[in-house]
Amino acid sequence: MIKPLSKSLKNPQSAREKTYRLLKKQLLTGQLRPNKRLTEEALAKKFGVSRTPVRDALHKLELEGLVKTAGARGFCVPEESFEDMSELFEIRAVLEGHAMACVCKIITQENIQSLKKLVQSAEQAFLSGKSDPIFDYNTQFHDLLYGLLASQKPRLFSIIEDMREYVLRYRKSTLTHPKGIRRSISGHKKILMALDLREPQLCERIMRKHVYEAKEDTLLYKG
């Protein structure tokens, strides 16, 4: 059950921001499915706030393409588009390929060992028939990888994080299928091998290939 936001908030600005973040999270994680109708009244009751922060959040999310107007009856969650998914992965491939080349120059052996442990944990979960934790291990792998850029290249880091937010809602379903899981784990192992070699161009190529494979699997297993 969602804890009402209003009890812990003392100003309208805080209510607007928290309502926006919570609603966006539910959209990106698939808790609100395509064609789900969203009304200010129902959401305000659900989140324990007035209709004003809900209205502001919905208009902001409309600009981001996460909801769309449904006439006089409020908003709804738009259908997932193959074209949108494909475009997101294309952009990801370019950005994350470049990011990997940058990471290659600053990553430490300790960082690489931490990444290897995440890959091993994902592989053990897969071999044990437990697919649920694999998405989290996958997310942590990329979080750690790109987190290394947060201080040195904050703009690149911020753009990548925004892109990953939108892609994760599509990617989650991929990592419940054995083929998608195997490809993800294999891709992460190749990334680690490239990082061990400390070759920026190789790192960039490997990451781009990894993202393209994720795109193929996501389009294949969508829904």
C-alpha positions as CSV (number, residue, x, y, z in Angstrom):
1,M,0.0,0.0,0.0
2,I,1.3,3.5,-0.9
3,K,1.9,5.7,2.1
4,P,0.2,9.0,1.8
5,L,2.7,11.7,0.8
6,S,0.9,14.6,2.5
7,K,1.8,13.5,6.0
8,S,5.5,14.0,5.5
9,L,5.3,17.1,3.3
10,K,5.3,20.7,4.4
11,N,5.3,22.6,1.2
12,P,3.5,22.3,-2.2
13,Q,6.8,22.2,-4.1
14,S,7.8,19.0,-2.2
15,A,4.4,17.5,-2.9
16,R,4.6,18.2,-6.6
17,E,8.1,16.7,-6.9
18,K,7.4,13.6,-4.9
19,T,4.2,12.9,-6.7
20,Y,5.9,13.3,-10.0
21,R,8.7,11.0,-9.1
22,L,6.4,8.3,-7.7
23,L,4.1,8.4,-10.7
24,K,7.0,8.3,-13.1
25,K,8.5,5.4,-11.3
26,Q,5.3,3.4,-11.6
27,L,5.1,4.2,-15.3
28,L,8.7,3.2,-16.0
29,T,8.6,0.0,-14.0
30,G,5.4,-1.1,-15.7
31,Q,3.1,-0.9,-12.7
32,L,0.8,1.2,-14.8
33,R,0.2,-0.7,-18.0
34,P,-0.6,0.7,-21.5
35,N,-4.1,2.1,-21.9
36,K,-4.5,2.4,-18.1
37,R,-6.7,5.5,-17.5
38,L,-5.3,8.0,-15.1
39,T,-7.5,10.6,-13.4
40,E,-6.5,13.4,-11.1
41,E,-9.1,12.3,-8.5
42,A,-8.1,8.7,-8.4
43,L,-4.3,9.4,-8.3
44,A,-4.8,12.1,-5.6
45,K,-6.6,9.6,-3.4
46,K,-4.0,6.9,-4.1
47,F,-1.0,9.1,-3.2
48,G,-2.7,11.0,-0.4
49,V,-2.3,14.4,-1.9
50,S,-4.5,17.1,-3.4
51,R,-5.3,17.2,-7.1
52,T,-2.9,20.1,-7.8
53,P,0.4,18.2,-7.6
54,V,-1.1,15.3,-9.5
55,R,-2.2,17.6,-12.3
56,D,1.3,19.2,-12.4
57,A,2.9,15.7,-12.5
58,L,0.6,14.5,-15.3
59,H,1.3,17.5,-17.5
60,K,5.1,17.1,-16.9
61,L,4.9,13.4,-17.8
62,E,2.9,14.2,-20.9
63,L,5.8,16.4,-22.1
64,E,8.1,13.5,-21.5
65,G,5.8,11.2,-23.5
66,L,5.0,8.9,-20.6
67,V,1.3,9.7,-20.6
68,K,-1.1,11.2,-23.1
69,T,-4.3,13.1,-22.9
70,A,-7.6,11.1,-23.2
71,G,-10.0,13.9,-24.1
72,A,-12.0,15.3,-21.3
73,R,-11.6,12.1,-19.3
74,G,-8.1,12.7,-18.2
75,F,-4.9,10.9,-19.2
76,C,-3.9,7.4,-20.1
77,V,-0.7,5.3,-20.5
78,P,0.2,5.2,-24.2
79,E,0.9,1.9,-26.1
80,E,4.5,0.9,-26.2
81,S,5.9,1.6,-29.7
82,F,8.5,-0.6,-31.4
83,E,9.8,2.6,-33.1
84,D,10.2,4.3,-29.7
85,M,12.0,1.3,-28.2
86,S,14.3,1.0,-31.2
87,E,15.2,4.6,-31.2
88,L,16.0,4.5,-27.4
89,F,18.4,1.6,-27.9
90,E,20.1,3.3,-30.9
91,I,20.8,6.3,-28.8
92,R,21.9,4.1,-25.9
93,A,24.4,2.3,-28.1
94,V,26.1,5.5,-29.1
95,L,26.2,7.1,-25.6
96,E,27.1,3.9,-23.7
97,G,29.8,2.9,-26.2
98,H,31.5,6.3,-25.7
99,A,31.0,6.0,-22.0
100,M,32.7,2.6,-21.9
101,A,35.7,4.0,-23.7
102,C,35.9,6.7,-21.0
103,V,35.4,4.2,-18.2
104,C,38.2,2.0,-19.6
105,K,40.7,4.8,-18.9
106,I,39.8,5.2,-15.2
107,I,38.5,1.9,-13.9
108,T,40.5,0.1,-11.2
109,Q,41.1,-3.5,-10.7
110,E,39.0,-3.3,-7.6
111,N,36.1,-2.0,-9.7
112,I,36.5,-4.8,-12.1
113,Q,36.4,-7.4,-9.3
114,S,33.1,-5.8,-8.0
115,L,31.6,-6.1,-11.5
116,K,32.8,-9.7,-11.8
117,K,31.0,-10.6,-8.5
118,L,27.8,-9.2,-9.9
119,V,28.1,-11.3,-13.1
120,Q,28.9,-14.4,-11.0
121,S,25.8,-13.7,-8.8
122,A,23.6,-13.4,-11.9
123,E,25.0,-16.6,-13.4
124,Q,24.5,-18.5,-10.1
125,A,20.9,-17.3,-9.9
126,F,20.3,-18.4,-13.5
127,L,21.8,-21.8,-12.9
128,S,19.6,-22.1,-9.8
129,G,16.5,-21.3,-11.8
130,K,15.9,-18.0,-10.1
131,S,15.3,-15.3,-12.7
132,D,13.9,-12.6,-10.4
133,P,17.2,-11.3,-9.0
134,I,18.9,-11.2,-12.4
135,F,17.3,-7.9,-13.4
136,D,18.7,-6.4,-10.2
137,Y,22.2,-7.7,-10.8
138,N,22.0,-6.5,-14.4
139,T,21.0,-3.0,-13.2
140,Q,23.7,-2.9,-10.5
141,F,26.3,-3.9,-13.1
142,H,25.5,-0.9,-15.2
143,D,25.0,1.4,-12.2
144,L,28.5,0.6,-11.0
145,L,30.0,0.9,-14.5
146,Y,28.6,4.3,-15.3
147,G,28.8,5.5,-11.7
148,L,32.5,5.8,-12.3
149,L,31.8,8.7,-14.6
150,A,29.6,10.6,-12.2
151,S,32.3,13.0,-11.0
152,Q,34.5,13.2,-14.1
153,K,31.8,13.5,-16.8
154,P,28.6,14.5,-14.9
155,R,26.7,15.5,-18.1
156,L,27.4,12.2,-19.9
157,F,26.5,10.3,-16.7
158,S,23.2,12.3,-16.3
159,I,22.2,11.7,-19.9
160,I,22.9,8.0,-19.7
161,E,21.0,7.6,-16.5
162,D,17.9,9.4,-18.1
163,M,18.1,7.1,-21.1
164,R,18.4,4.0,-18.9
165,E,15.4,4.9,-16.9
166,Y,13.2,4.8,-20.1
167,V,14.8,1.6,-21.4
168,L,14.6,-0.4,-18.2
169,R,10.8,-0.7,-18.4
170,Y,11.3,-2.6,-21.7
171,R,14.4,-4.5,-20.6
172,K,12.8,-6.1,-17.5
173,S,10.7,-8.5,-19.5
174,T,13.8,-9.6,-21.5
175,L,15.6,-10.8,-18.4
176,T,12.9,-13.4,-17.6
177,H,13.7,-15.4,-20.8
178,P,16.6,-17.9,-20.7
179,K,18.0,-16.7,-24.1
180,G,17.9,-13.1,-23.0
181,I,19.5,-13.9,-19.7
182,R,22.3,-15.9,-21.3
183,R,23.0,-13.1,-23.8
184,S,23.1,-10.5,-21.0
185,I,25.5,-12.5,-18.9
186,S,27.7,-13.3,-21.9
187,G,27.7,-9.6,-22.9
188,H,28.8,-8.6,-19.4
189,K,31.7,-11.1,-19.5
190,K,32.9,-9.7,-22.8
191,I,32.7,-6.2,-21.3
192,L,34.9,-7.3,-18.4
193,M,37.4,-8.9,-20.8
194,A,37.7,-5.7,-22.8
195,L,38.1,-3.7,-19.6
196,D,40.9,-6.0,-18.5
197,L,42.7,-5.4,-21.7
198,R,42.4,-1.6,-21.2
199,E,41.6,-0.9,-24.9
200,P,39.1,2.0,-25.3
201,Q,38.1,1.3,-28.9
202,L,37.5,-2.4,-28.1
203,C,35.5,-1.4,-25.0
204,E,33.3,0.9,-27.2
205,R,32.7,-1.8,-29.8
206,I,31.8,-4.5,-27.2
207,M,29.4,-2.2,-25.4
208,R,27.6,-1.1,-28.6
209,K,27.2,-4.8,-29.5
210,H,25.9,-5.5,-26.0
211,V,23.3,-2.8,-26.4
212,Y,22.2,-3.9,-29.8
213,E,21.8,-7.5,-28.5
214,A,19.6,-6.1,-25.7
215,K,17.6,-4.2,-28.3
216,E,17.1,-7.4,-30.4
217,D,15.9,-9.4,-27.3
218,T,13.7,-6.6,-26.1
219,L,11.9,-6.3,-29.4
220,L,11.6,-10.1,-29.6
221,Y,10.2,-10.6,-26.1
222,K,8.2,-7.5,-25.8
223,G,4.9,-8.2,-24.0
